[in-house]
């Protein structure tokens, strides 16, 4: 026993040493917004079909699966799987029997249910959200939707109802079910700008330029896409108006033949981009009108700027000024440049909506002979502490935050194929969204 | 999860600790895999433990346990250390010359059948060669590509010479009947002449410095442009497939600009030269091999029309 007491202080010392914060040793640590809380056990009942219109059944099928997937994707619910849920389809609060849903095996705390009918070309949906563990309690949420009867609107209504539930139960943070993801695809034979719903549905091309178009960035009001495109005079920043359905001018974006990686301020008034018009690639900023273009860096290997979306007073960017590319941040006038990564090959920053986190791609042991396994990392800007979100699966790049900050979309290359994936910001719930051709450089819409 | 403190005398203290698994996951996993010695050296721990050892206060039981772990550790270190040992030296009686590896050479032409006036891409790679030449073209870099415009069926013959001997490779191109339009008396038009004299340069990994072998190529390119003052040129900067699309476009821009700067220094007017970065968007070859990556890390030169 004596010996144990003598060893004890030493043991403490060694323990303290190992517990001392060592940022570089973090691995497989999980964290994220609202992800540490216990998740609410939620059931989504199949909606009750009302009326005999033959359109109802296929619309109901789309609605039911979209609602369930949206709630599942939200990342804040412990969803009751359909196989454990009761068969009942309560079409109103009067038909809802709480004990059916709170009992095992469903064991739900909350239940979403309602009724759906297609009549005379209109799709009418009534939806409720109710506490299943307090018998007789009034619905937390009651919503009604009336839209043209179509598959697209069945999906849209499900998205809206899901977002209402997510807003109500998820800390008043808007859901993302109606957001879009812009990306690059080579499916038509050339790299064009494409768009899809946040869950991978409705993929279609936006541009048809027949050249090489990359780095799409959607404006905060969803009206325009800025991107880089190769022409006979080199690379220019181009602007596609989604309202007009055609390219519109951006005069600041073509000088010098090497203009890359545009980025919008949160108010949509300014564009930052990389340009070599001054002789080497620097970060430039101009008004969205094209006037007032000016450089903010002067080191010569700078690209991939992104604004702090909360303040629009800072930019994060990639620079090769010391060799391999690293992530830096600076003030919008180029002052207070601060290096964020301590080595390796760090690229493609995305600034989180609340302004406190950076997501980026990092190969921490980059060098000749290294196979080049990039992963997505998330860094707290104030402390420079980071965690690794993807592990041992392909080459991961171009992370982009969802507006609710709970999700990240990114590209993953496995072999010679590159596809777009989403995950929760702690790296869990990874889902592949694209399967055809090569798809890359995703950019999540602001709302 | 077991964490070991090691001092220089090899005596160990053991700490049972599962709580720090997350922070130390990577290192402990590696340790568990036996790829690294199952120990993490910490001077602080070691020093204190060493004092303890000197005072000989450790119970015999503890010593025995520690000793057995130490034996395991030594065994693990020995096992993992074996992989890193250099290959055994060749027997002394073996002739020294035999240790110099013989050169290897590969040469290919794409396409192999053309009509007169069409272009052919020759690409070659060699190993262990100090000088490489192609009959009818002359000395060339050890790895490279070149656009040629043969006017008749031809077999290109590459010879690689090195300390270990010579190696050669051939590639044949079949040229079908010439086009109806008569070719100029020089036998070459402007484009063909340009392609025959202005060659691409190659770069090291993630770098845009002009290499020594590229300097001589650039000097010849500058000579040609000085001799043809009416020609304008566009320099394309290319990168291999590794790394970011966006950052590689910056790298390609810097590569093309580096060649432009060298040509301007050699007396070519800056307004005759335009640069475009292609990054990794237009790779010359698409295999994931060092040979292919080297071919893609280049500046290409073309007439700016």
HADDOCK unambig.tbl for C-alpha pairs under 7 A between the chains (distance, minus, plus):
assign (segid A and resid 3 and name CA) (segid B and resid 57 and name CA) 6.91 0.50 0.50
assign (segid A and resid 3 and name CA) (segid B and resid 58 and name CA) 6.39 0.50 0.50
assign (segid A and resid 3 and name CA) (segid B and resid 59 and name CA) 6.66 0.50 0.50
assign (segid A and resid 11 and name CA) (segid B and resid 15 and name CA) 6.99 0.50 0.50
assign (segid A and resid 14 and name CA) (segid B and resid 45 and name CA) 5.79 0.50 0.50
assign (segid A and resid 19 and name CA) (segid B and resid 20 and name CA) 6.97 0.50 0.50
assign (segid A and resid 25 and name CA) (segid B and resid 23 and name CA) 5.85 0.50 0.50
assign (segid A and resid 25 and name CA) (segid B and resid 24 and name CA) 6.06 0.50 0.50
assign (segid A and resid 26 and name CA) (segid B and resid 23 and name CA) 4.99 0.50 0.50
assign (segid A and resid 26 and name CA) (segid B and resid 24 and name CA) 6.96 0.50 0.50
assign (segid A and resid 27 and name CA) (segid B and resid 22 and name CA) 6.46 0.50 0.50
assign (segid A and resid 27 and name CA) (segid B and resid 23 and name CA) 6.32 0.50 0.50
assign (segid A and resid 27 and name CA) (segid B and resid 25 and name CA) 6.30 0.50 0.50
assign (segid A and resid 27 and name CA) (segid B and resid 26 and name CA) 6.41 0.50 0.50
assign (segid A and resid 28 and name CA) (segid B and resid 22 and name CA) 6.53 0.50 0.50
assign (segid A and resid 29 and name CA) (segid B and resid 22 and name CA) 6.25 0.50 0.50
assign (segid A and resid 234 and name CA) (segid B and resid 276 and name CA) 5.36 0.50 0.50
assign (segid A and resid 257 and name CA) (segid B and resid 276 and name CA) 6.60 0.50 0.50
assign (segid A and resid 280 and name CA) (segid B and resid 254 and name CA) 6.99 0.50 0.50
assign (segid A and resid 281 and name CA) (segid B and resid 250 and name CA) 6.35 0.50 0.50
assign (segid A and resid 301 and name CA) (segid B and resid 250 and name CA) 6.24 0.50 0.50
assign (segid A and resid 303 and name CA) (segid B and resid 246 and name CA) 6.96 0.50 0.50
assign (segid A and resid 303 and name CA) (segid B and resid 247 and name CA) 6.45 0.50 0.50
assign (segid A and resid 304 and name CA) (segid B and resid 246 and name CA) 6.85 0.50 0.50
assign (segid A and resid 347 and name CA) (segid B and resid 244 and name CA) 6.77 0.50 0.50
